[in-house]
Amino acid sequence: MLRRDWLRGTAGLLVAADGSAWAAAPKVLRVAFSLAETGFDPPRVSDQSSLRINAHIFESPLTYDHLARPAVLRPQTAAALPEVSADFRHFVFTLRPGILFADDPVFGGRRRELTAADQVYSIKRYYDPALRSEHLYQFENVGILGLSELRRRALKDRTAFPYDTEVAGLRVLDRYRFEVRLAEPAPRLAYVFASPGYAGAVAREVVEAYAADPMAHPVGTGPFRLTQWRRGSFIVLERNPLFREQVYDSAAPAGDAAAEAVAQRLRGQRLPMLDRIECSVIEEAQPRWLAFLGGEHDVLTLPAQIAPLAMPGGRLAPFLARRGVIAHRTLTAAVSHTFFNFDNPMVGGLTPPQVALRRAVALGFDSAQEVRLVLGGQAEPAQAMIPPGCYGHQPELRSEWSQASLPRANALLDLYGFADRNGDGWRERPDGRPLLLRLAMLPDQRARQSSELWKKRMGAIGVRLEFEVAPFGELIKRSLAGQLMMWGFSWSAGNPDGDFFLGLAYGPNADQSNDARFRLAAFDRIYERQRVMANGQERLSLMHHATRLMLAYVPYIAQGHPYVSDLSNANVNAHFRHPFAEDWWRYVSVEVGLTKPG
């Protein structure tokens, strides 16, 4: 597809038979995000838009094979998979020599090589109290020797985190090797080092030079670099000229025709194939859809509201097929949910009446109806928090949360004393005090549709419900501060293990990923036991027990496992997501024409 406004990028020259030179137009991919980004410093962000950008700027030592299913780890900046001790307490990583950070004025014109010291510094940043990273638990829960003590000392003394203090659990061995030593076994620690959101390497001098606004100055070793950012509006990535030579070599699983087609198109191609990526932030679904139809964007992640028109019955609509549009529909390893803040006296607590209230709300809300009316069929109703594709998921499980029942919800509230005592049509708490739920919502059309369903369903059980509307970034901050009573969003799996989703209810993760601030000693003991076990039936049994406790006490209402349907124009090649890696733009190409310079 030719564009009228050719944009700055890398262009080659071709010479025609008459000797005139023609430039290959830059390959530009144009996409849209439905949520505004918050910034580009890995320890500080968790929203999907920021994570997607970061995954193309920063790199972790390991990654996932693009096409292999089930997921398979492979080296990225590491020279090989880590050396691992038999007891899963000692890991040695060796980085590949010659990997360079993208150029930045901080480096003073010198080429800056990635070293083991960069990786150690990058991990230590999660322990810095000044950053308040909600991802700290990924490292702290496995007990890296000495780092938690450094953090506690900095908190106690109110001093700067001592980055230069060496600890036994995280040490540089030489220029390219570093080791991790743990207090307890961590059989799946390698997955943490396959995520740029956790183990993406940064250069210390860059972080310190831009300390006033580190979110705006990402410098990594990845295939792209940030060249333009209008906050909450427009992001531009361009090819990193210092990115090493990387050639596509993933093989398709046997019998997977779609993956084989991708493998054939990409085999031997040098990565990345794009020169520039333009990301617009368009929160409302209708404008994103119209922009795609109008040729302003090359790829559209299909909004749920548009799904009945674009993919009726899960199949691409004929009018789109005639335009050459291609659809890719995938059931994601993700779960949409609503949490209850256990520190909030209205909905928190472990007493029978409080548990009954949360159960009644879960029974009163109809997740299947939400999938039909709000999500356009673009999800599967969830039975529990661990999604498909993750170890510990139970495909045979049928929980009561997927079987809404207003009579059962009303009976449960009646039984535990939630009654309308003043005749105004709304229930009060058992002690007679008012009962009012407050649910946080985003200011977009989909959230408004969801709020209408919530209002109707809670009204049917006599429970008053009000909404707190704010942008995503603000709600994250308020959630981390424990200021929200209830909020719903989606968590996507970063690796093929269900531990993360159980960790959402682990007590020590409160103030981090445990938005519910759920604390139950019995659950914590089970979680800790399964975490140190190798995969097998004993671990699965513990994971299933933990899932039953989450269903019983209801810190979260698991609502759905979303489908992601990506529509791409005919000029986009090899649009193929990985379930646990966010850097799929690395593998995308766009067909362009030629233009005569001058």
N, C-alpha and C positions, 0 to 999 in steps of 0.2 A: 504494500500500500504506500503510495507516494503521499507526502505531506507538503502543504504549501509553505509552512514556516520551518525550514530546516534549522535545527538547533545545534549549538556548539557541541562537538564531540570529536572522536577519533575517526578520521577518514583516510582511506587509502586512495591511491591514484591508479587509474587504468588508462592505457594509451590505445586509442582507436587506430584503424588502418591508415587514416589520413594524418596521423601524428598528433591529433588533438588529445588533450588530457581530460579525463572524466573522473570525478571524485565519487567514491562509494559513500553514499549518505550515511551519517552515523546511525547506528541501530539504537533506537529509543523505544523503551517500553513505558507506556502510560497506564497507571493504575490509580485506584481510589481506595482510601481507608474509610471505614464507617465510624471509627473512633479517633479522636485527636490523640497524637502522641504526647508523652510527657517529657521526653528527653532521651539522651543517648549515652548515659553512663551506666554500664551493666548492673552494678550493685543497687542502683537507685530506682530501677524501673521494673514493672511487671505487666504493663498493658501490652496487648497484642501488637499494636502499631509500632511502638518503640522496639519491642523484641524483634519484629521482622526487619526493621532497619538495622539494628545492632548485629543481627546474624549475618549481614552482608558486609559489615565493617570490621567486626572482631571475629577472631577464630579461637576455638578451643583445641587442645591437643588431639582430641579424638573427634570423630563424627560418625555418621551412619552411611553405609553403602546406599546409594541413591535408589536402586531398584530392588534390592534384596528384601524378601518377605518370607518369614518373620525378620524383624530388624536385625542387622548385623553391624557391629562396631568395626571401624577401620581407622587407621591413623590419619590425622590431618596436618597439624604442625608437628606432631610427634613423628619420629622415624619409624616407630613400630608400636604395637600395643604394649601396655606397661608390663614390667616384670612384677609378679604378684606372689607373695609368700603363701604357703599352704594354709595358714590360719587367717588369711585375708586381713592382716593388720599392717602389712608393709608393702608399699607400692613404689616402684621406681619408674619415672618417665624420662625418656630421652627425646629431646627436640631435634628436629632436622636442621642442620647448619644452613645458613644462607637465606633464611626467611627474613624479609624486611618489613618494617613498618612503613605505612604510607608517609610521604614527605610532609613535613610541617616546619614552620619557621623555628620552632623550639629546637630542632636538631641542628640549626646553624649551617645548613647546606650539606651536612654529612649524611650518609646512608646509615640508618639505625637498624641493627640486626636484633631479632628476637632472641632472648637468652633465658636460661632457667631462672635467673633473678627476676625477670619480668613476670614470669608465671607465679613465683612465690609472692611477690609484691601484690599481684592482682588478687590472689586468694586472701591475703592478709587484710585487704581493704574491707572485706565483708565483716570482719571483726571490729572494725573501727566504730566506736559508738557514735561518732559524729555523723556517720552516714545513715544510721538507722535502717539498714538493709533488711527487707523482709525475707531475703533469701539466705540469711545467716544460718538458719537451721540445716540447710543442705550440708554444711560442713560441721556445724557444732554438734549435730545429732550423732555423728560418727566418731566424735571425740578425738580430733587431731591434737596430739599431745602438746600442751603448753599454750595453745592459742587462746582458749577460753580464759585461762588465768591472766594472760596479758590484757584481755578485754576487761575482766573484772577489776584489775588493778587500775586501769585507766578510768573506769567509771567511779571507783572509790576515791581516787586521788584527784579526779577532775583534771586530768592531764591529757595531753595529746597522745594518741596511740603510738607505741614505740615500734615503728616499722623495722628499725635496724636491730632489734633484739632477736637473736636467733633462738628458736625453740626446737625441741627434739622431734616434734611432729611434722615440721615443714622446713626442709633444709635444701640449700643449693649444694650439689655435690661437685659440679664443675660447670663450665660455661653452658653446657647443653643439658645437663642432667639434674633433676631434683627428686627428692624422695618425700613420701608421705607416710608417717607412722601414726597408728591409731590406738586408742585405748581399748577398743573392742572390735571384733570382726565386722567388716563391711563388704560382703561379697559383690555388691553392685555399685561400689564407689566409682567404677570406670564410667558409669552413665553420667555422673556429675561432670566429668571431664570431657564429655561429648556435647556439652551445651555451652555456646558462647554467652548465654545469659548468666551462667554461673562461673565458667572458667575461661571466658574470653580474655585474652592477654592485653594489658595496657602498658604504656611506658610511664614510669614514675615521673620523669621530667615534664611530660605533657600534663599529667594530672595536677602537678604542683604549679605549673605555669598558668593553668587556667582554673585555678582553685575558686575564683570568684563565680564561675559559671561552667562547671565541668560538663553539664548536660549538653552544652552547645558545641563542644570541641572533641568529638570522638576521633581518635586516631588509632587504627588497628592494622593488622596484617592482611585483612580480607580483600576480596576482589574489587570492592568499591570503596569510595570515600565520599563523605558528605561535602557538597559544594554549595548548597543553598538551603536555607531553612527559614520559612515564615511560620512562626509557631501556630499550631492548630489550623494551618491552611495549606502549605505547600512545602514539599521536601524534594530535593534533587540529589541523587547519587550519580557519580561518574566513575568510570573504570579507573582503578588504581594502577598508574603506570609502572609501579614497582612490584606489582603482584607477580609472584613466581610463575614459572611455566607449569600449568596443570592441564592434563589431557584426560578426557572422559574415558573411563574404563569399566563402568558398571555393567554387569550382565543381568539379563531379565530372568526371573524365575521360570521354570519349565511350565509351559502351558498358558502363560499370561500373554495373550496376543497384544494387548495395549502396551504393556511394558516392553515387549520385544520390538514394537514399532519405535518406541522412544530410543531403545538401545541402538537400533540400526541407524537412526537419524544422527545420534550424537557420538557414536563410536569414533574415537580418534580426534574429536574436535577439541581445540584449545579453549579453556575456560578462563574467564567468562566470555560469552559471545556478544553481550550487550555493551554499548558504549555509555549509555545513560539511562537512568530510571527516574521518571517523574511521578511523584506520589501526591495526589490531591486529597485533602480531607473533606469529605462530603458526608455529613452525618445522616441526612435524610435519604431514605431509600429511593424515592422517586427521582430526584435529581441525578443520583448515581446511575440509575437505569437509563434515563434519557441521555446522559453523557455517553454511555456505552453505545446506545443505538445511533447517536449522532456522530460516531467515529472519533470522539474526543479521547476515549480510553480504549486500550487494546484488550484488557482483561477485566472482567467483572466477577467478583464473588457475589453470587446471586442473593439479594435480600429476600428474606422469607416472604415479605408481602408481594413480591413480584413472581415468586415461584409458580403459582397457579397459571399465570400468563405465559411465562417463559418455558417452564418444564411441567406441563400438566401431566399428572400421573407419573412423574419422574422421568419423562421422555422429552427431548428437545422439541419445542414447538416448530411446526413446518416452516413458518415464515422466517425463523432464525436459521434453520437448516439450509434454506434456499440462499441465504446470504453467506454461507460457508462457515457460520459460527459452529464451534465445537464445544461440547459440554463434557465436563469431568465431574462426576458425583461420587463423593467418598463419605462413608460413615466415620466420623472422627473419633479419636481417642480423647474425648472431652466430655464434660458433664456440665450442664446448666443447673443451677441450684439456688436456693434461698437459705441464708443462714439466720439463726437467732443469736443475738448477743447474750451470752450467759452471764455477763456482768450487769445486764440491765434487769432491774427487779421486776419489770412487767412480764418478760418472756423467759428470763433465765432461771437457773436453779434446778435442783435434782429432786425436789419434793414431788409426791404423786400429783398434786393439782397442777404444778408447773409443767410436768411431763405431759399430763393430759391435755393442757392447753395447746402445747406444740403439736401433739398428735392430732388434735381436733382441727387445727389449722391445716395440717398436711392432708387430712382426710377431706376437709372442706374444699381445698383447692383441687382443680381437675387438670392435671398435667397433660392428659391425652387431649382434652379440649383446647388447651393452650397450643399444642402441636398443630391441631387442625385449624384453629381460628386465627392464631397470632403468627405461627411459624410456617404456615402454608405447607404443612406436611414435611418440612425439612428437618425432622428429628425423629428419634425413636424414644418413646416414654422410658424413663430410667426406673430401674428397680432399686438401685443403690448407687453409691458414689463412684466405685471403681468402674471405668468405662470399658467397652469392648476394645480388644487389642492390647490390653494390659494384663500382666500376670496377676491373678487373684480375681479377675472378673468371673462372675457366675452366670453363665447364659441361661441356666435352668431356674434361677431365682425368680420368684414372683412375690414382691412385697406389697403390703397394703397401700403404700404410697402411690402405686400405679393404679389403684382401684378406688377412685374417689367415691365418697358416700356421704351425702349431707345428713341422712338419718343417723348414721353411726357417729358423725361428728357432733351432732346435736345431743345425742344420747350421752356421749362422753362428757360433754360440758355440763349437762344436767347432773350427771352422777357425781361430779367433783365440785358442785356448788357454784358454778358460773351461771348466775340467773339474773333475769331482769327484775330488779327489786323496786324500781321506781316507776315502772310502766311506760318508759319512753321508747320501748322497742329494742333497747340494747342491753346486753348482759353486763353485769358488774362482776368483780372478782369475789371469791368466796368470803372475804372479810368486808364486803360492801363497797369497797373503793372502786372508782371508775376503771373500766377496761378499755384501753385505747391502744391499738397497734399502730406503729409508724414504720412504713416501708419505703426505703430509698429507691428512687427511679431516675433514669436518665431523661434528658429533655428531648426525646426523639419520638417519631411516630410509633415505632414498634413498642417502646415502653408505655406510651399512652394506651395502646391497644391492650397490653398486658395489664395495666392498672385498671382498666375497665372490667376485665375478667376477674381480677382480684377483688375489686369492690363488690361486684355482684355476688361472688361466691362467699365472701365473708359476711355480706349482708344476709345471706340465706341462713347463716348460723348465728345471727344476732351479735356479731363482733364488729365493733366500729374500727374503721381503718382509714388512716390518713397517709399522705405521701409527702416525702421530702425529695424535691427535684433539684438536681445539681449536676454539673459536668462530671465525667468519669474521673478525671484527676483529683477533683475535690473530694469525691466520694471515697476514693482510695485513701486519701489522707485522713479523712474522718473515721473510716473503718479501722485503720491502723491505730488511731488514737482511742478506739473503743467508744466512739460517739454515735454510732448508728445502732438502732434497735434491730432492724432487719434490712437485708439487701440481697439482691439476686444478680448473679452474673455467671460467667462460664470459666472453668479451669480446663486448660488443655494439657495433656500429658507431655512432659518433656522427654520421657523415655518409656520403654515398654514394660514398666513394672508398676504395680498398684500401690507401692509403698507411699508415694506422694499423696494419694487421695486418702489413705488412712492417716497420714501425717497431718491432714487438715483438722483432725480431732485430737491430736496429741497435745497434752497440756503445756509442755515447754515451748510449743510453737505459737502460743498465744502472743499477740503483738507482732506476729509474722504472718505465716500462711493460715494459721488457725483463726480466721476471722470470727468464728463463733465463740472464741475464748472458752471452749469446752474443756473442762478438767474433771477427769474421772480416773481414780487411781487404778481400778481394775483394767480399764482400757489401756492406760499408759504401760502397765506391765506387759500386757499381751503385745502391744505395738513394739516395745523394746525387744521382746523375745524373738518375734518374727523377723525383725530388722537384721539380726546378726546371723540368721540361718541361711544356708544355701537353699536354692529352690528344691522343692520336694513336697511330699504329702503332708509332712508335719508342719511345714511353713504354711501351706495352703489352709490347713485346718485352723491355724491361729488367725490367718487373715480373714477367714470366713466368720470366725467368732467375733473379731473386731467389727466386722461389717454388721453383724446382728446387734451388737451394742449400740452402734450408731443409729440403726433403725429403731431401737428401743427408746433411746433418750432424745433423739431428734435434734441434734445440733444443726443439722442441715436437712432440707427437703430436696432430695435429688429429683430433678424434674425431667431432663431429657439429655439424650446424646445426639448432638447436632450432626446433620449432614452438611458438608460443604460442597456446593455446586459452583464450579468455576466455569464461566463462559469466556471463550477466547475467540478473537477474530481469526480469519483464515491466514493472516500474515504472521501469526504467532506460532512458533514451532516448539515442540517438546515441553508443553506446559504440564508438569507432572509433580504433584506434591509428595513429600515424604511425611508420614504420620508424626514423626518425632524431630524433624529438622525444619528450621524456618528459612533456610538459605536457598530456596528453590529458584530464585532469579539467577543464580549462578549457572543454571542449566537451560535457561530460556534464550531463544534467539527470535529476532524479528526480521522478516524479509523487507528489504527496502529497494528503492530504485537507484539510478545514477543521475547525477546532475553535473553540468559542465561548469567548472569554476569560473568566477568572474562575470 
